Amino acid sequence: MHSEQAAPDLLQKSLDASGVGWWQLDFGQREMTCSRLAADLFGADRTRISFEEVYLLPGKEHRARIYTRCAALKVSDSLDETFVTANGDRCLQVRAVAAANDPLTGVRSVFGTVRRVTEGTPENAELASINQSYKATQRNYSHLAQLIEHLPIGYLRVNILRDKSGEAVDYLLSYINQQAGRILGIHTQGHAGKTAREVGIDPLKHIPTFEHIPSCSFWEQTGKSPDGKRTCRFLIYNTPGDDELVILLEDITDATRSREQLDDFEHLFNLVSDFAHVGCVSYNPLTGEGYTKGPWAKNYGEAENTPASQILGHWRQVHPDDRQHLEEEFERLKTGEIRTFVNEVRIVSDQEPMRWIKIHLLCRDYRPEEGVIDLACVNYDISELKRTEEEELREAKKRAEESNKLKSAFLANMSHEIRTPLNAIVGFSELLADESRHETRREYTDIILRNNTLLLQIISDVLDLARIESGRTDIERTQFDARDLCREVADSLRLQRRPGVELRVEEGLPEFPVTEYRKGLAQVLNNFTRNALKFTEKGSVTIGFRRIPGHIRFYVRDTGIGIAPEDRERIFERFVKLDTFTQGTGLGLSICKSIAEQLGGSVGVDSVAGEGSCFRIDIPAGE
């Protein structure tokens, strides 16, 4: 035990005998503990010294360097410095020997030694200290050079070159970092040390600017890189006492392009906003802060520069019948109950007629506890849309009323049309049963057959229209000859023509293969032809076809009574009969129109009253 206690004392005596003192820095207590010899060497009157007092131990010219190196021991184990003490009578060398962190507290402690440098005079010690400072400066310069070389902005130094008369004629690129080389499009290694002319840059473009900058002053300019492809911001510093300038370059091409695109978009938005009467606002109801774009305030019937805080929640120009609901929804938005709502309101003002606007309000960010309720509001004038809707409603109502009238007339007409052939069939059937004369029985039979055919046609038209309108028609396209179709229609109706009326097929028709809905086309041509025969008392009814661009046109031309101009537009509508004394349902032409539309085509008529008509169906050209 005695031996263990004697060991530290022996070590201390050995250190003292060799002129070496020990010290320990405690970064937790911010103090230095040292041996008595070390305190004497430092010129201190005690062995526990605060960090503030440690700073004063070296001479003034060494304090900053020594204190910085000691502070670095928080993370470093390296310290080997020489300095002259504050009273200037001795030169000391301090070294760090070991460092450790307390396992419980984590506080760092550094242990080291101090000894007096006995070789030479204090002047030699001063030279040694200066040499150490120079090495430290070299290290710092190396770090700074690496930092400058890899800066994300361009850095270059130039020296103005003058002739014998002192006039600036060129400049030397003394240093160029990597980013400056990329921006200027030059090689940093190959061009450093060359003049502007040697690297292909016209110095006369820049020298007037360089000469204009006062010494120790900064000058900023935006311009293009030498190749004209990049937009750059230049910050130039004129160093004092010489012709050297330091230039910082920032490539702002992308930022400039983005700003230009943003400006273009804003300009476009303003054009659209003014044209479409669309306005928007960003507003915080907690702070009353916000900004508007476009005719937002004007849409509310307010002056253009009216703040959003004087409109939202007040709604002075909103119609009273619309205001209450708007206020309720706005309050729900502010309390976070809803995040968005859309409404249409009326704007009333003494200066202009009543208008309609549509409002979209959206809460983009709701953090009232942090003072944030970010509302976005868009409004736009829908007065024209409302007027159009009202006109369409009136027109729809009018059409519905007309349709109801037509349906009523149709039902009345159907009752009459069906009753007429039925009465004839029933009546003449009874007469036929009591008649014994052969000629009279034949006459009665013919009457019954004609009325039976008429009744079947009426029922067929009604069923065809119902089938087409319900979409249950199966369209089967087959290939056939258009000329043959015209001949078949003419042959099937030839017996229905009146005396003195010729039913014929257009002369000179060629063979023309068509792939289409044959049954539908035959029905259309049958309807056209029956109508033509019905209203033609003399002359002819002609069936034909011809090619027109992209389509095939089938037509039926007659020399009948014709159609008045005011009736041509509605003749293809349902239930329309121009001659109420003629038997029929008024559905035939409507069926033709529906079939044509199903085939992707259209129907039409050309007519002159008293001269005749030409009904047509145009369908897309098939194979």
Long-range contacts (C-beta under 8 A, 24 or more apart in sequence): 15-113, 19-115, 19-116, 20-113, 20-114, 20-115, 21-113, 21-114, 21-115, 22-111, 22-112, 22-113, 22-114, 23-94, 23-111, 23-112, 23-113, 23-114, 24-109, 24-110, 24-111, 24-112, 25-70, 25-73, 25-109, 25-110, 25-112, 26-107, 26-109, 27-73, 27-74, 27-107, 27-108, 27-109, 27-110, 28-102, 28-105, 28-107, 28-108, 28-109, 34-114, 38-114, 41-85, 41-90, 41-92, 41-114, 41-115, 41-116, 42-85, 42-92, 42-114, 43-85, 43-86, 43-87, 56-86, 57-85, 57-86, 58-83, 58-84, 58-85, 58-86, 59-83, 59-84, 59-85, 59-86, 59-88, 60-86, 62-129, 65-132, 65-133, 65-136, 66-94, 73-99, 73-108, 73-110, 74-108, 77-110, 79-110, 79-112, 81-132, 82-117, 82-125, 82-128, 82-129, 82-132, 83-129, 84-122, 84-125, 84-126, 84-129, 88-122, 89-122, 90-116, 90-122, 91-116, 91-117, 91-122, 91-125, 91-126, 91-128, 91-129, 92-116, 92-117, 93-117, 148-177, 149-177, 149-178, 150-177, 150-178, 151-177, 151-179, 152-179, 153-179, 153-248, 153-249, 153-250, 154-179, 154-180, 154-181, 154-182, 154-183, 154-184, 154-232, 154-247, 154-248, 154-249, 154-250, 154-251, 155-179, 155-180, 155-246, 155-247, 155-248, 155-249, 156-180, 156-246, 156-247, 156-249, 157-244, 157-245, 157-246, 157-247, 158-196, 158-210, 158-244, 158-245, 158-247, 159-242, 159-243, 159-244, 159-245, 160-207, 160-210, 160-211, 160-243, 160-244, 160-245, 161-195, 161-243, 162-243, 168-207, 168-210, 168-211, 168-243, 169-203, 169-207, 170-195, 170-196, 170-197, 170-203, 170-207, 171-195, 171-196, 171-203, 171-206, 171-207, 171-210, 172-196, 173-199, 174-244, 179-249, 179-251, 180-247, 180-249, 182-251, 183-225, 183-230, 183-232, 183-249, 183-251, 184-225, 184-226, 184-249, 185-225, 185-226, 185-227, 185-229, 200-226, 201-226, 209-236, 210-236, 210-238, 210-245, 213-238, 213-245, 214-238, 215-239, 215-240, 215-241, 216-240, 222-252, 229-253, 231-256, 269-293, 269-294, 270-294, 276-380, 277-380, 277-381, 278-378, 278-379, 278-380, 279-378, 279-379, 279-380, 280-376, 280-377, 280-378, 280-379, 281-308, 281-312, 281-375, 281-376, 281-377, 282-374, 282-375, 282-376, 283-308, 283-309, 283-312, 283-375, 283-376, 283-377, 284-371, 284-372, 284-373, 284-374, 284-375, 285-309, 285-312, 285-313, 285-334, 285-373, 285-375, 286-368, 286-371, 286-372, 286-373, 287-371, 290-375, 296-377, 296-379, 299-347, 299-357, 299-379, 299-380, 299-381, 300-347, 300-357, 300-379, 301-347, 301-348, 301-349, 301-352, 301-355, 308-377, 312-375, 312-377, 315-345, 317-347, 317-348, 317-349, 318-345, 318-346, 318-347, 318-348, 319-345, 319-346, 319-347, 319-348, 319-354, 321-346, 322-346, 326-359, 329-361, 330-361, 333-361, 333-363, 333-375, 334-373, 336-363, 336-366, 336-368, 338-363, 339-363, 339-366, 344-382, 355-381, 355-383, 356-381, 356-382, 356-383, 356-385, 356-386, 357-381, 357-382, 357-383, 358-382, 406-573, 406-574, 406-575, 406-576, 407-575, 409-575, 410-574, 410-575, 410-585, 410-586, 413-575, 413-577, 413-580, 413-585, 413-586, 414-458, 414-462, 414-585, 417-458, 417-583, 417-584, 417-585, 418-455, 418-458, 418-459, 420-451, 420-583, 421-451, 421-452, 421-454, 421-455, 421-458, 422-451, 422-455, 424-448, 424-451, 425-451, 425-452, 425-455, 454-583, 458-584, 458-585, 461-585, 461-587, 461-588, 461-591, 462-585, 462-587, 464-523, 464-587, 464-591, 465-574, 465-587, 465-590, 465-591, 465-594, 468-591, 468-594, 468-595, 468-598, 469-594, 473-520, 473-598, 475-517, 475-520, 475-598, 475-599, 476-517, 476-519, 477-515, 477-516, 477-517, 477-622, 478-515, 478-516, 478-518, 479-513, 479-514, 479-515, 479-623, 480-513, 480-514, 480-516, 480-518, 481-511, 481-512, 481-513, 481-514, 482-509, 482-512, 482-513, 482-514, 482-545, 482-552, 482-554, 483-509, 483-510, 483-511, 483-512, 483-545, 485-514, 485-518, 485-521, 485-522, 485-525, 486-525, 486-543, 486-544, 486-545, 486-554, 488-522, 489-522, 489-525, 489-526, 489-529, 489-543, 490-529, 490-543, 492-526, 493-526, 493-529, 493-530, 493-533, 496-530, 496-533, 497-533, 497-541, 498-533, 498-536, 498-537, 498-538, 500-537, 500-538, 500-539, 501-533, 501-536, 501-537, 501-538, 501-539, 501-540, 501-541, 502-539, 502-540, 502-541, 503-529, 503-533, 503-540, 503-541, 503-543, 504-540, 504-541, 504-542, 504-543, 505-542, 505-543, 505-544, 506-542, 506-543, 506-544, 506-545, 509-544, 509-545, 512-545, 512-547, 512-552, 513-623, 514-552, 514-622, 514-623, 515-622, 515-623, 516-599, 516-619, 516-622, 517-595, 517-598, 517-599, 520-595, 520-598, 520-599, 521-554, 521-595, 521-599, 521-617, 521-619, 523-591, 523-592, 523-595, 524-554, 524-592, 524-595, 524-596, 524-603, 524-617, 525-554, 525-556, 525-617, 527-588, 527-589, 527-591, 527-592, 528-555, 528-556, 528-592, 528-615, 528-617, 529-556, 530-588, 531-588, 531-589, 531-615, 532-556, 532-557, 532-558, 532-560, 532-613, 532-615, 533-558, 534-582, 534-584, 535-560, 535-561, 535-579, 535-582, 536-560, 536-561, 536-612, 537-561, 539-612, 547-621, 548-618, 550-620, 550-621, 551-601, 551-618, 551-619, 551-620, 551-621, 552-618, 552-619, 552-620, 552-621, 552-622, 553-616, 553-617, 553-618, 554-616, 554-617, 554-619, 555-614, 555-615, 555-616, 555-617, 556-614, 556-615, 556-616, 557-612, 557-613, 557-614, 558-612, 558-613, 558-614, 559-611, 559-612, 560-612, 560-613, 561-609, 561-610, 562-607, 562-608, 562-609, 562-610, 562-611, 562-612, 562-613, 563-605, 563-607, 563-609, 563-613, 564-609, 565-609, 568-605, 568-607, 571-605, 572-603, 572-605, 589-615, 592-617
